Amino acid sequence: MMTLTDEHDIIKELQRHLLNNVDKNQNPNKASHQSMLSRRLTQDSRQVAEGDIFVALTGHDLNGADYIDKAIAQGASAVLVDSACQMPAKINELSSQALVITVPKLRQKLAVLCKSFYFGEQQPLPVIGITGTNGKTSISHLLAQLADLASGGDANPSLSKKSCAVIGTMGSGHINNLTPSANTTPGITDVYKLLAAFANDKAYEYRAVAMEVSSHALAQERVSGLEFETAVFTNLTHEHLDYHGSMEQYFDEKAKLFIDYRPNNAVINVDDSYGLRLSSMLHESTRVVAYGQSQHVLAFNEYVFIKQVDCHSYGLQLQIEWQLGGLKESTELNLPLYGEFNAENIAAVFATAMLCGWTLDAAAFSKLKPVPGRLELYVEPEQPIAIVDYAHTPDALEASLKAVIRHLSGQLYLVFGCGGDRDASKRPLMAEVAEKYSNEIIVTNDNPRTESQEHIVNDIMAGFKAPQNVTVEYDRKRAIELAVSRAGYGDAVLIAGKGHEDYQIIGTQKINYDERAFTAGLMASRSCASRVQG
């Protein structure tokens, strides 16, 4: 075992070591060694394959060194371990089986290591970073859809027929072929690996990458060293305070994307008080484009202003005005999306696409599709409308309920729960929002994890003024069936919290559960039964 402090010394030692083990790494061509090396950094011991380099870090509740033996057993040729880790007792034995290098402040050095291994000094694709409590997934996926619809025009013909990759909550890659990810923003070694893979993907010829950047990722330096072409700020509401401790600390972490990383462009929702505050904190080298519906927007030199929002049965109709590069223009957009809050998402997408130089017309926006599990409607003849939505914060739930009401002629039924082993302070707040906007409520399980289901529900029930009017059904499928059976034609059932997720965590078990598929099947079977009876 050795200790190295300089990134370049670490790279040289790893190169020397792996070149001495070319046969083991199944790559006899030493000239291609740099490419081989660039694919072999991983922080997840479960993903280690023969010849990989395992990166062991200290984390919020994790000691990466505990997994060194597993990584070596799976074939790791070398290990980089943060000197702050608590070393296993048999570290000397492990060092005889693989090269082990201890590195002080390893996390801070990973950006340089990853950049060198994966693509040298030049980042291969422009990156759009999207942060905020709500809207990150919608904006990234809508951008990706627009990229497929856009062209570069006469000025940039090379942009024609190219896609925008995504990295985020629903996975990474092309939006029609996503690879699932454990985190909204993957670990730093995976982020760099993905960028290199996207740059070499001939099937989609990516023009950019739209990445959701979580506050956890910023706090843990998962995007360290990246150059952001554009950073988007959506809003900041009550979330993740179990991790950050306060709204101020939460804001500070989000602000790093704009202040520490100095993106070329910042697209900011200045209707949000934190966004307005952020807009005055940026370095002069960052171009600021404000967006929103308030008069704050028009005070900026460059903006996308939402003049009017109309909700229709088919979706939204927006009147927008924008001023970029000194020119003021306006247009009307018709969108097959539900929810007035999507107007702000579209404004952010519009501004970002313009800054990217994508040539778009209003017709492109009419071809957009809802993000799976984001106010996704299931409609059958003579049945209530069922809507699956990912809303799992008070603010997001309120926005979703308001959105449905705008399109609704009947009663609104709500099915929701709260996750276990997470921020409990939001539970009564969710109840307050639910009671304010819903006609009938069924409280159920979300992901209880290892926390008592009864304890979670009791926390939620404490927020209701009239808990006697609320139904509790712990079985989530049964809760949905109950709500749909009570609702009638013209009513809507909003099923909140799971959205696109295809699992439920009960205890320590991750159970297969696809709410979208279940709801589609339920509605189809009810429609079929209704036709038979008729």
Steps between C-alpha positions, in 0.01 A plus 500: 500500500630845409387858555490755218376858515541631144239410236758462224713269712191288565425478127856400416505230769169356383619500139823325598313242705237422237753484218683235701173305513391533139442127462280492810298792365448313172635782289827409325506826306693737724439789263131496592570486871383856565156416363490182707596687814231762443229241541626348823427739788207413727379596846253210519663173605200312358590621151867407513621272220837346423772767482292790634620773735285523812461844659432488877370822656353612829135602475204630698458160667746287305858381538613399151797307632260238636447384142862469389509124562183448295634714214827306490314169519304608191820578310603856583859548388552816705334696778503872575393557860450827681742521793208618715335158465521256788725230358408133538720295731624286211603794280858369471371165378278674248792714382683184402212404271459834321662840478358711785571873501386718788426856397439793737183689401432256218153640426650839412747333260250285314404771250854524367538121498170443320561771244844359418377142477179561308564775249817693571480877539210569262143424614341326201142633526332813634318429828174660612465477878150526647446549872218597734246312709242439228505481122848356439381179333230672294740762367773249412257268320322780316838633387593155375173475307558841343853405401359214295256745338746786445753577233799727494366705211723647234742637760557163669417218255713260708231509771238343274358163603689481826377417849552624853593239759358518851637409841251504784231348715362272230838382371765596247530490123240571233153566645359204305773262620599593854736305723373517861710685756504467879528876551366813331863595434735199487839487670777704342674204334172396337422856388830528313465151360152585368621818331776307324251232393252758369773671298583170328138389444450484123136392525374831637785744423431705812532876473475564878428343837218620727588401855293524816735634767375424849598686815653174629716480187625855549570442869686176419688645199358246254522752213834649603714615207219506245449801277134602475387677187166590662368464854125512570345588837134401542401579860576415861242355737486285815700183421813309611527689828580171672829517307569874476359610836352833386360675194799735503746211476281338234514822298876532546552154350278576201669834444838328455400396149474867402770657716776241534460346152446830314290372209501697178123550531262503795126450439325597824140501620487844659138452612654284772647711783814288512539525123468878512762510773728266305482718187685779680779274627653381173840578353495762226621241246170310528220606265170515690162425341203544734172316457160498667161673507563794735614854426841406650574330168466818293760677712775284345680574175432149373192300589220262404173642634180296527230753411198269522419138587172332401404146601300298249387142476791428263761669719648848523504805279778749578563853385869573550723798435877480497793734465836345415790674334311831498209374288148480646262241356183314599313186403220261596575144608244217518618218722351154569603537866288540811577738783550874500835449673620338176491850350810584705668175396432584136637853546823355640519249214429772243776725637752216521430373148544853364831541683612167356431630150233244418262612226141436609152604398177497696394175333785315674353584840162354401672163455634479855384218726455493878789354694401148615342520844464879492127574488461202269135444413318169460167560329230245418144564372241568771764462773663749739838628390795341681819704523837362612738764631839505672413786739644414841564841656240747632579749227491243220177347630334841518610578145365169372167536678455853369587381152240225501232733637551734205411215261227345713121526493422249780645391836867451578611184684856474634712197591835574664748403770846601621832316496651350812850571637486845337409857597198458729432873532329510160236237588244727672568762231401247235174441690424873515543531124295186434210620714500845340459383141346149506139391538589156632833364630643152548831484688714198416858375491768651283842348576480433876845343498597395854277752675169397656216545250270603784748764619523654152122510461455649849742780405294568187166485682619762750486756218129456425239729655232233446683163514167322542429571134822333382523130409813303589589196289858373537488279190578743218331300223188460710503874575505580128222252428295651781541856370413405142194304615370802692560748217257546214508620142629859492701449821875456523720282721849638558742230613802684638849403609626212283474629144745318273648280775453125450555390858387542858736468798340332799740417782826418327331337201472669161177363356406519131219751471430700183225750586459611140447145376269418791287810441481438125387143564247604762342763276490266201335223701238740638424624151471145372270400788286808438456410132405143587243619751368753252 
